[in-house]
Amino acid sequence: MRAKRLLIEGRVQGVGYRYAFSERATALGLAGWVRNRANGAVEASVHGPDDALEAIIAWAHQGPPAARVKQVAVLDETEPAPATGPFAIRPTA
């Protein structure tokens, strides 16, 4: 199990990006969270097997149909893995 932090930029707020990301992450069996950032980006912390992480990163570059993703930065996560449970949508930071 590994963990990644994603910073997604572009037209990613107001288009259902967080909800679609959460649904996709849940379908892939990932733990973690997603939230809007005050600067207009979306941030996510995802924890799980390598193949699921690769799949969510690939999906993040496209997002839902109304999104226009310009850039996805992928960083190693420093936060401890969350407890098992539903993937969370957090408040804007």
Secondary structure, 3 states (H helix, E strand, C coil): CEEEEEEEEEECCCCCHHHHHHHHHHHCCCEEEEEECCCCCEEEEEEECHHHHHHHHHHHCCCCCCCEEEEEEEEECCCCCCCCCCCEECCCC
